[in-house]
Amino acid sequence: MGFGERDVEDLSMIKEKAIRMHIMFLYVIVVFCLVYGIADLYLGQIQQAWVMLITIASAGISYGLYLRKKYFLSKIWNMSTLTVIILTVIIQTGIDSFAFIYYIPLMMGNLFIFYGREIIAGYIIIALNVLLMVGSFLCLDHFIELPRMSHEMIETDGLMNLIGVSAICFAEVFFIVRVTNSISGKYIKKTRSLNARNQQLLSTLYTRDRMMAVMSHDLRSPVASLDSASELLLNGEIDRETEQAILRQFKGRTAGMLDLIDKLLMWTRTQTNHIQYVESEIPLSELEDMVKTICSLGSSVKNIEFSVNFSNVNAEKVLGDRDMLETIFRNLITNASKYSNDGGLVQIAAHSTQMGCCFRVVDSGVGMSSEFLNKMNSGEVISTRGTKNEVGHGLGLQLVNDFLSKHDTQLNVSSVVGKGSEFYFYLKIA
């Protein structure tokens, strides 16, 4: 009866544990028999020394079967041979030598090296060990004339056997703990890997569902409007002024769709960990110029006034990812513009605090209710229209939160209905 596995590495972790325990057991036997055989030669017990030599040869045969991947035969041969050899030592030395207690580590070994369907064979050998141990102690002297050693030899031999059994049991326990910890470590590593894959799968499913929701609503509506408008243009039954108005709507719709697609792609990449955080020391002046450029490219439909002030920072550099910070500021400024009224003011400022450099984006727009604010702070993605009926899809702030989390910080929001909102976060000072 064999397994027929091609390689030990192909075995399951439980099988690997049993195989490794068997090999450790062989090593313990060989080392013990060498030491015990030398002691027997020193004490003049030549017969026992020969038994130890036979035991080492038997362990060699078992190891040869293991190398041929006959794992089950290797175990059966080793444990059966040891059972016979212990009985032989008992007959040679008598009950007073305590040689029968070698069945105890042998039974321990059987419990750990047999598994699955093999466990039946293990239980049979253990039962045989118990019968031979108890039988040799109680009955063997009645059937076989066992040798009678001198009192000094009995004490020496008994002490050697007690020490030997203790040493084997200690070695077995040590290797059992060592192999078990190794296997447990593999299980833990495998479990962590499975958990990470599970989280990635859940993230992928969430991304897919979110993208489908956005595309079915925020992409389909403008595409349907563009389709209707293009039909009007193709018919040629509209005046020049209406045609220009439709083309302006085309421009606005396509710009919005491009912005949405860009955010969708970037958000998808963040969810699948395809965007890596690369930290560097960024001069504050560079950040200020970046923000001013974003403001200058902002929509002028509402005549929004932008104020940028980074002069209250007692540092020259902050730590962060340039590309991510650009996306963060662009989305926050766009969001502030979206909810500001005509001629409104959007302030982007920075100042030093004990927590680092605080960046604030403040608008004087419509503000948010406490209920809306609580939903947003809880991580719920909410989409609302701006003061000029600008379409929102909720991905802008989601991107901001994702990127800020990579900076070990978060977006904080305070707002008053009718007075405006303030978005702020902290960055580490270089």
N, C-alpha and C positions, 0 to 999 in steps of 0.2 A: 504493500500500500504506500504510494508516494504521491507527492503533490504535482510533480511535473512542471513546476514554475521554471521559467527560463533564467531568472536571476533573482538574487536576494532583494535587489532594489525594486523588483516588480511586485514584491509581496506587500500585503497590507501592513499597517503599522502594528497591529496585534500579532500577526505572523512574524514580523520582524523582531518584535520583542521576545517571542518564544525562541526563535533561532539564536538570537544574540545571547539569551540566558543559557542556552545549551552549550554554546561555545565557551562562555565564561566558566561554566561548570566543568568542562573538559580541562581548561587551564588550571582550575583549582585542584582537580584530581591529580594531574601530572605533577604539579609543584608539591602537593602534600605527599604523594607516593615517593618522590625523590628524597624529601626530608625524612619521612618515616623509614624508608629503606636503608638510608645511611645510619639512622639510629639503631635499627635492627641489627645491622652488621656490627656496630659498635658493641651492642649487648650480646652478640653471639647468636642471635635468633635468625639463623640462615634460612629456614623455611619461610618465615614471614617476609624476609628480604626478597625471596624468589616470588612470593605472591605479589609484592609491590611492583616487581619488574613485569610480571604478567599483566598487572593492572595498567601500567603505562603502555604496554604493547596493545592492550585492548582499547585504550583511549586513542591510540594511533589509528587503529582500524576504524573506529567511530569517526575520527576526523577525516579519514580518507573517504568514507561514505558521504560526509558533509561536502567535501570538495567536489564530489560527483553529483551533488545536489539531490542526494537521496536522504533528505532531511529526516523523514519519519523513521527509516531503517537505522539511521545513525543514532537517533534517540533510543529506539528499542534495544539496539545492540548494547549501547553504553549502560543503560539502566538495568537491563537483564544481567549483563556481565558483572556489574557491581553488586547486584543482589547475591549472585553465586559466590563472588569473592569474599564478601563479608561473612557469609555462612562458612566458607572455608577457613577464614581466620578464626572464627569462633571455635570450630572443631579443633584447630591447631593449638589454640591458647586457653580454651576453657571459658566458662561463664565468668569466673572471677576476674578476667581481664577487662571486663566491660566492653568487649569488642562489639556486642550486639547493639550498642547505642549508635553505631554508625548508620543504622537504618534510619535514624531521625533526619540527618541532613539529606539522605537519599530520598526520603519521602517529601521533604521540602522542595528538592529539585524537581521531582515529578509533578508537583503542583504548578510549577511555573514554566515548564518547557513543553507540556502538552496542551493543546487547545483545539477548539472546534470538535470535529468528529474524532480527533486523536485523544480527546479527554477520556474516552472509554478505556483505551489502552493504559493511560496514566493511572486511572482508578484501579485497574486490575493489578498493576505493578505495586501500587501503594498498599492494596489489600494483601497481596502476597508478602510485602515487607512487614506489615503488621503481624501477620500470622507467624512468619519466621522469627521476628523479634520476640514476640510473646512465647512462641513455642520453644525457641532455643533457651529462653530464660527458665521456663517451667518444666519442659519435658525432655529436652535433648539429652540431658545427663542420664535419663532412664534408658535410652536406646543406644547411646554410644558412650564408650568409656573415654571421657574427656581427659586431657593431660592435667596433672597436678604440679604446678610450679611451686618453687620455694616462696616463702612469705615475702622475702625481699623482691623477688622477681615479680610476684603478683602486684605488689605496691607500685613498682616501677612501670610495669606494663599497663596497669589500670590508670596511673597518672598520665602516661603518654596518650592513652586512648581518650581520656577526658579532655586533655589539652587539644588533641587532634580534632575531636568532634566540635569543640568550642571554636577552634580556628576555622574549620570548614563552615560552620553555621555563621560565624561572623563574616567570612568572605562572601558567602551566599547572600546574606542580608545586604552587605555593602553593594554588591553588583546588582541585586534586585532594585535597590533604591536608585542606583546610578542609571541603570537602563530605563527604569520607569520614569525618572525625571527627564531623560533624553526624549523618550517617546511623548511624554506629556508636553514637553517644549515644542515638539513638532505639531502636536494637536493644537496647541495654543496659536502657533504661527499660522497653521492652516486655517484655524477659525478666524483669526484676524484678517487673513487674506480673503476669506469668503465674505466676511462682514464688509470689507472694503469694496468687494465686487458687488455686493448687494446694495450698498449705498450708491455706487456708481450706476447700477441698474435703475434704482428708484429715481435718481437724479435724471437719468436719460428719459425715463417714462414721464416724469414731471415736465421736463423740457419739451418732449413731444406733445403732451397734452396742452401745455401753455402755448406752444407755437400754433397748434391747430386752432385753439380758441382765438388767438390774435389774427391768424390768417382768415378764419371764417368771418370775423367781424370787422377788424380794422383794415384789412386788405381788400376784402370783397366789396365793401361799400364804395370806396373811392374808385375801384376798377369798374364797378357797375355804373357809377356816375360818368367816368371817362368814356365808357362805351356809349351811353346815351348822348353825351355831348358830341362825340365823333360822328354819330348818326346824323345829328343836326347839321354838322359842318359838311358832311358828304352830300346831303340833300341840296345844299346851296340856296335854301329859301330864307336865309336870315340876312339882316343888313350888316354893314361893316362894323358898327358899334357893338352889336350883339356878338359878332364873331370875335372881336377883340376881348370882350368880357369873358367869353368861353375859353379863349386861349389863356387868359390870365388865370382862370380857374384850373385849366390844364396844368399850368406851371406850378401853382400852389399845391395841387393834388399830387403831382409827380414828385415834387420836392418832399412832401410829407411821406409819400410811399418809400422814397429812397432812404429817408431818415429812419423810418420804421424798419426797413429791411436791414440797414446797417446795425441798428440796435438789436434786432433779432439775431443776426449772425454773431455779434459780439457777445450777447447774453448766452447764446447756445455754447459758444466756446468757453465761457466762464463755468457753465454748468458741467461741462465735460472735461474741465481742468486742462484745456488746451492753451490757456493764457497763463504764462508764468510770471510771477512777481519778481522783478529785478530791482533790488534796492540800490540807490546811489545817493550821493550828496548833491542836492539841487540848490543852487544859489536862489535866494529869495527874490533877487532882481529878475531872474529868469522866469520864475513863477508869475511875478507881477506883469512882465511883458506878455506872457502867455495869456493871462486873464484879460488884459487890455485888447489883445488881438481877437479873442473870442467875443468880447463886447462889441468891437468895431464891426464884426461880421454878423452881429445880431440883426433881427428884423427891425426895420424902421417904420413899419406900418403903424405902430402905436406911439411912435416918437418917445420911446423909453429913454430916460437919462440914466447913464451908468456912472457910478463913483467907485474908483479903485484906490484903496489906501492901505499899504503894507508898511507904513513908516513906524508903527508902534511895536515892532518886533526887535528884541535885543539879541538878535543873532543874524548871521549872514546866510546860513544854510539849514535846510531841513532834510530829513531822510524820507525817501519814497521812490515810487516808480513813475517816471516822467509821463509815459503814455497813459497810465491809469489816472494820474492826477489831471491830465488834460481832459480826459473823458468825464471825470468827476465834476470839474468846474464847468465844462460845457453843458452838462445835463442840469446842473443846479441853476446856472444862469438862464438857460432856456426855460426851465420850469418857472423861475421867478418872473421872467418876461411874459410867459403864457398867462399867468394869473394876475398880472398887473393891469391897471386901467390905462387909458390913453394918457400920455404925458407923465406916466408914473416914474418913480425913482427906484433903481436897484443898486444896492450898495454891496460891494465886495471888500471886506476888510480883514486884517490879520493883526493879532497882538499876542504878546508873550504871556504865558501862564505857568503855574507849577506843573501842569500836566503836559506842557509842550507848547507848540505854536497853535493857536486857535484861529481857524479860518471861518469867516461868517459870510453868508449870502442872505441879505435882507431885502424884502420887497414891501411895497406899500399897497399890496393888492387886496383881493377879496378875503384872504385868510381862510382858516379851516375851523370847523366846529370841534368840540372836544371829542365827540363820538368818532368823527372822521379821523382825528389825530390818533386816537387810541387804536383804531383799526390799522392805520399805517405803521404805528410803532410796534404793533404785534407782528409785523411782517406780511400782512395781507396786501396784495397788489390791487390797487384801486385806480380806475381810469375815469377821469372827468374832463369836461370840455373847458377851455379857457374863456377869458372875457370876450374874445372875438370869435367865439365858437370854435376855437382850435381843437382839433381832435387829439385826444390823449390815449395812450395805450398802456401806461403804467410800467413800461420797461425801463424808463430813464432812471427813476429812483431805485429800481431793483438793481441796475448796474452799479449805481453809486454805492449801495449797501454791500454788494459783492466785492467791489474793488477796495472799499474801506476796510472790510474784514481782513483782506490780505495785508493791510497796513497795521493790523492789530488795533484798530480803532472802529468807531461807529458813527453813524449820522444821528445827530440830535436835532429835534424839531420843536419849536414853540410857535404858537400862532394865536391870533385873536380875530374873530370874525369881523370883517369890515375894515380891519386895520393892517393886515398883512401877516407875513410869516417870516420866520428866521430859521435857516438851516446852518448848522455849524458842526465842525469836527476838529480833531486834534492830530497833529503830526509831531513826530519826535524831532527835536532840534539836534543837528549834527554837531 
